Each structure stands twice: as C-alpha cells, then as structure tokens.
Amino acid sequence: MTEEFALLGVPSCAGTHGPGQEKAPAALRSAGLVDRLRAAGVKVTDHGDLPAVPFTTDPAHRDRQNLPKVVEVARAVADRVGAILDSGAIPLVVGGDCTITLGVLAAHIARRPDTGLLYFDGDLDLSVPGTSRSGILDTMVLSHLLGDGAPELRDIGPRTPLMPVSAVAAFGYEPAELSPSGRERLASYGLRARSCTEITAPGTDPVAEARAFWRELASGHERFVLHFDVDVIDSVDFPLADFPHFNEGLPVGTAFDCLAEFGSAPPLATLVVTEVNPHRDPAGTMVDALVEALVRALGSRPA
C-alpha cells in the first residue's frame, strides 16, 4: 500500500520565548511544501491548521508560563493526530513550539503503546517548574514525557509517564546548554543520548551514527516518532530557530543529512517539525532550504 502523509499545521507560540513560530506553517506552505513533496512522489494531503495561539507572558505563573494554553494546544494536537492515525496516514506536523510533541505522543500511545521517540533537538528539554529560571514550557518537554513536571501536562496521555525512558533516544543535543540540574536529570534517567560533539568528532561519520541510532531504537520499538527542532543546527550557519545556538550544534549540511537518514527510516510513524521562526528569515531562503530538506527526507523513503 502506498504511504500517505497528512500535513497538519500547529501555529502555536503558547510554550515558547516570543512571537514568530505561529507563522511557520504558513511560511512552509508558501515555500511550496505540499507541491514539492508531491513532485518528489510523496502522497500528501493538507489537513490545514489548528487555531493560531500567539505568544504572551504569564506573570502570575512564572515557573510554568501559559500552562493552560499549552495543555489546550497539546490536547487539540492529540485529537487531530489521533484522527489522522485512525485514517491510516502518517502525520507530518509542523509547528509551533516543541510542546506540540506531547500531544503527538499522546495520540500515538493511545493507539500504539510501543511507539518510540527520536528527539532530534539541540536541547534535551529536561527542565521542570522550580528548576527553570524562565518557566518556558518549551524547555521541559522530555521531562514531562518522562513523568516529571506539572501534572496537567505530565498526565496528558493515557499513561504516566507517557514515555518510558527505554523508548526515548535523543540525538544532536548541545552539552554546553545543559544546566547542572539538567545534567543530574540526564544521569538519573539513564537517557540514551548522543551529543552534537560526539556526532561531529574527528573520524566520525554523522550519517552512520544516525543510522545506528534509529536502528537501535527500532530494535525495541516497531515504530518511532521523529521530533525535529531546527535549533539542532548551528545558528551561525542557519539562524532560523526561535532560540538560537550560536557556534553550537550541527553544521547545516550535517543536520540535513541526518534528517534525511531518519526520514527515510521505514519505522518512521510521524515527523514533527518545531521552532521555525520566519521572523528570522525575511528573505525566505532558510525556509526554502528547510522545505528542500524535508522533501529530500520524505522523498527518499523506500516503496
């Protein structure tokens, strides 16, 4: 049976640092995402967008900003992604901030409890309310998936923790960005993680590392969700991310090569694209390059 992808836009800034990401789904469509996927032989249906959620601060809840809105968006994502999964299509979810992945996983686990998660992100997002200076929930995604943090978000799916640590693998994170509490949580979880510095070490083939990484995850899980945050790319090369990492992260070519490896993996069950901020790309050249990378990744999938 021919694979069919279902594009869903989540134009939400509820969990992040500032405005801009709510424009990402429209920018990706304007760059020809749907037409270019189809031209590459990818069957895709556009399911439109969820309602836009603008950025606001939340002075009354400084350690968990905009929690009710983040929960509302994640539940809406779970409903829509669940309907896509029930139709037999593969969700292609474009955000929006990283908290949308909580809703994506809630939909998957309700239907396929053995689903894994490949977290291709420049941050491990292991903060929790009380340890975070910013209170930005975008920095707390893996903690909530692994059963910690605010109960309203931690308990969003059919089980808590939503993801056992054995089902999660993090690829490309920048170790310099880990706070002391983040390092403690990484060690206490025993999370399978491969940093950007390890991936790009002399003599290392990043694509071979990516291939070995997804295959290890797939050895225990029939399928996996790929979370791709563009801040895994060095912002000197590609300053498109909402939260930049200058002189950190993967070179843009390396990141897109690894994305192609992950996207072509047969166990891929959903691709989530996050942190794209079109405000940082007034000429549209980086969004265009990202669309080309997504087309390359999904257009190379085996028949």
Disulfide bonds with the S-S distance in Angstrom:
none
